[in-house]
Amino acid sequence: MPHLPHFLLLTLLAAPPEPAETVLLRYQFIPGAQWLHQTETVTSGEVVLRSADGQERRLPVDLQLGAAVLYRVTKLDPATGQATLEVRLRRLRLTRPGENGELALALDLQALDDGIRLQRGEQAWTLPASLEAALPPGAGEGFGTVDPRLLLAPYLLVVTPDGSVKRREQRTWCERLAETDLLGVAAALAQPFGPALAELPARPVAVGQAWRQPREEPAPGGAGTYPIELRYQLAAVEDSVAPPSLRVEYDAAADLGDRPFTLRLGPDQNQAMTLERLHQEIVGRYRFQPRTGRLAEQVQTARLVTTSRGQTAEGAFTIESSLTVQSSLTRADAGGE
């Protein structure tokens, strides 16, 4: 076999590789379209209470949360693709360990065509949808000052095709849930993927390329939020199913400390606390369909370790928690597309 001339060999070696094919991930909004995001979240772990005299109490954590949230496109700017979305919680279901240690239904709140169904434990009520109508006796217990019907009230999001929220009107159902005695500071567990759509990369990306995006996470005890930077990568093109989808993988880690907050213990029972340490790790992935502009599904595992300190008349105490939160989201059409 003849040898290649040196100048030709050097030219071939120096030739740039073929550019990778890129794709721009963008949501496609259609006026009147509506869809459901159904999330399932399982939280497991342990909370340890320690008093100044060395006594400790260990509390296992085993919560299962299911939520169905309806999105509807009420307005679309054809020039920019920016859309106004009406968002409504349609169902919220919570199970946690009962007196015998087995999982028991703690809450099931569901929107019906002619009202609202509420079940708490063995008790169930049908609530009138109008806030002007009185609640049945006992239906409001556990919700504090929050009318349970407000959890199903709509709020509006103005979002861009990359998922960025430009404006929000009214309070979200998760914010209202945080004011109840049912979950309180743990209400953020009901919205593991945030209050809106997953944000997409700002630029076109190819398989193997990575990007970073900041996000605000709710701090324990309702002490505002803290920043966390997620690292994303377009991992693969999955074309074995129709329509083809892109698999995006992500991870993140954050550390936080020395932040005061108020722990809600019950109606008119608040305890001043200091968050001494928080460490969080997140690993997840989602599938996006570029042809239809839809997020098909998302899964995520988050691990959270915290140490908090408080002071009462009896002395100082600490609360240590170690939790694993496993979440999944699926999309289902609800008409209009």
Summary of the structure (lengths in Angstrom):
residues: 337
radius of gyration: 24.1
end to end distance: 62.1
largest distance: 95.1
contacts: 971
relative contact order: 0.16
helix: 9%
strand: 56%
